[in-house]
Amino acid sequence: MNTTSINFESFVEWDTNPFILFNNQEKILYLNNAAELLFGYVSKKELYDIAISYAPQSFGYKTTSLSLSYDSFSFHAITVGYENEEQISIRLYYTPRIKHTEKLETTKFITTDINILLEANIALFKTKNQNPLTLLTDQDLPPFKIDQNNFSKLLRKVLDTFRSSDSINISLKLLIGQHVIIDNKKEAIVQLSIQANGRYADTDNEIHNFAAQSHIKCILQEHSIKLEIPLIQE
């Protein structure tokens, strides 16, 4: 079959997995929309170095299973390929989100201004902890439905893991271009990020359990916890 007249660019653009084409001087020759989003969280040099490190020994391509995380972006594999010495491409494959089998009873949720709920729980935390704390939120986030009781329990558990940290940085923002499927509907995602110089991990299992009850993705790392919260409005 002759494919020389077919323009494949649209198919690459539609792909939700990031694709980048470099030349041998680390210059980006092409990237799709998914890759543009990713470059807000990782440097060009880092992805180029990964491509070189995992490139096949001869012309062609090689797929490698590995774990990469950049903020809320998680990948489980990459494909690196080249047909000449001047260009090399890398494609990153998203780690599938956990599919929840239990139905989320959103009819019992309360439409909530998450900024107010967050500030209330931070105020409660500060009554027992004097850690320096900064808070950066998006005041333009619309109210959305959430299980206030469960989310407050989750927040209290999360904040408590940072009780001995020298300083705590909290941010709340909308994740542009990302979504989660809840009851067969596409919902936007709000990310709550809490970072410090370290934290306790003794209640990580409880945090995961509270998060799972509200279909919240929980990313636990040595110095941070990120919660990806469905922005349910109907």
C-alpha positions, -999 to 999 in steps of 0.1 A, spaced: 0 0 0 14 34 -10 12 58 20 35 85 7 5 108 -1 -12 104 33 -8 132 58 -4 116 92 0 148 112 -36 151 122 -35 116 137 -5 124 158 -22 157 169 -53 137 180 -32 113 201 -35 120 238 0 106 244 28 132 240 50 129 209 81 150 203 106 150 173 141 164 180 170 170 158 205 160 169 211 195 184 182 191 209 160 214 189 123 205 187 112 199 152 76 189 160 54 182 190 17 174 193 -8 192 216 -3 166 244 34 173 244 28 211 246 10 205 279 37 183 292 64 209 286 49 231 313 63 206 338 95 191 323 124 206 304 132 199 268 167 187 278 154 161 302 131 145 276 159 147 249 183 130 273 157 102 280 153 97 243 190 93 237 194 70 267 166 47 255 172 48 218 177 15 199 213 7 189 205 8 152 178 25 130 143 17 140 124 20 172 124 5 207 96 5 234 107 5 270 85 0 301 95 25 328 79 48 353 80 86 348 61 113 367 60 150 361 36 167 384 2 151 376 15 134 345 24 97 349 38 75 322 44 37 321 63 33 288 81 52 260 89 45 224 120 60 209 128 58 172 150 72 145 156 66 108 187 87 104 214 105 125 197 139 123 163 132 139 150 112 169 115 109 183 100 100 216 64 90 225 53 87 261 24 65 271 1 77 299 -4 53 329 -42 45 328 -62 60 356 -77 35 380 -112 26 370 -136 27 400 -161 0 400 -184 15 427 -208 42 416 -202 77 431 -234 89 447 -231 125 436 -267 133 445 -256 133 481 -228 158 474 -231 194 483 -222 222 458 -191 238 475 -167 266 471 -135 245 475 -114 276 484 -136 282 515 -135 245 525 -97 244 521 -92 276 541 -114 263 569 -94 231 572 -61 250 571 -73 273 599 -81 242 619 -46 228 612 -30 261 623 -47 259 657 -23 230 666 7 238 643 27 269 639 45 258 607 50 287 582 24 281 554 18 297 520 -15 293 501 -20 300 464 -55 293 451 -75 300 419 -104 322 431 -120 317 397 -127 280 403 -165 275 401 -183 258 429 -187 221 424 -202 190 440 -181 172 467 -186 151 497 -177 178 522 -174 155 552 -152 129 535 -130 156 518 -125 174 551 -114 142 568 -90 136 538 -76 171 541 -70 168 579 -51 135 573 -31 150 545 -21 182 564 -12 162 595 15 144 575 33 178 573 30 186 610 68 188 615 77 204 582 97 237 584 74 253 558 44 242 538 34 254 503 -2 247 492 -16 254 457 -50 248 442 -55 250 404 -74 236 374 -55 211 354 -58 224 318 -65 197 292 -70 169 317 -102 151 327 -116 120 344 -147 100 336 -173 99 363 -205 80 356 -198 80 319 -193 118 319 -161 137 313 -152 159 343 -125 185 346 -99 181 373 -88 204 401 -54 197 417 -46 204 453 -8 203 458 9 204 492 47 204 493 73 207 521 108 196 529 94 162 542 64 145 557 53 115 577 39 85 558 23 66 587 -13 74 575 -8 70 538 -31 40 536 -59 60 553 -53 89 529 -57 65 499 -89 51 514 -105 85 520 -94 97 485 -108 65 468 -142 71 484 -146 103 464 -128 91 433 -99 114 440 -65 104 426 -39 107 453 -2 111 444 20 105 475 57 114 473 85 120 498 80 157 499 45 162 486 10 151 483 -12 159 452 -49 153 451 -67 153 417 -103 161 425 -131 157 399 -149 190 392 -185 177 392 -210 204 385 -242 184 376 
